[in-house]
Amino acid sequence: MVLSFDFKASMLAFLREPESLAVIVAFILFGAPPLDGLTRLMNARFPNLTDGEKTTAGKLLRQVCEEMGFRHDRYNIRTKTPGCQFTFASTYTDDAQVLPVAV
């Protein structure tokens, strides 16, 4: 399945909206997958994501997180928010909060 440019552009614009960014940052700092926090907003805008669209949404979310200075932390974390279209998601971390390991 080939995703349309419109979906990618719409999802990226959604993820960069101030309300979405605030949720993303809050959930990252809480140590939870941002997709858990975005459930209500995402379901309102994108109520029936296909598997391909979910994959694309996850990649775009990672891109947005990295643009803000966060880095990917863990894969396959089970989502806990009722109604979340994603069964598993990733967590991210703030590099500034990671202490260097003494050698």
VENTARA-V16176 format. One record per pair of residues at least 4 apart in sequence whose ideal C-beta (glycine too) atoms are under 6 Angstrom apart, sorted by the first residue. I is the first residue (numbers start at 1). J is the second residue. Records with the same first field share a line. If there is no record, write none. Layout:
I=J  J
//
This chain:
1=52
3=7  52  56
5=9
6=10
11=57  60
12=60
14=20  45
15=20  60  61  64
23=37  38
24=34
27=32  34  37
28=70  92
32=36
33=77  89  91
35=86  89
36=79  80  81
38=42
39=43  81  83  84
42=46
43=47
49=53  54  85
65=70  92
70=92  94
71=93  95
72=90  92
73=91  92  93
74=91
75=90
76=88
77=89  91
78=88
79=84  86  89
//
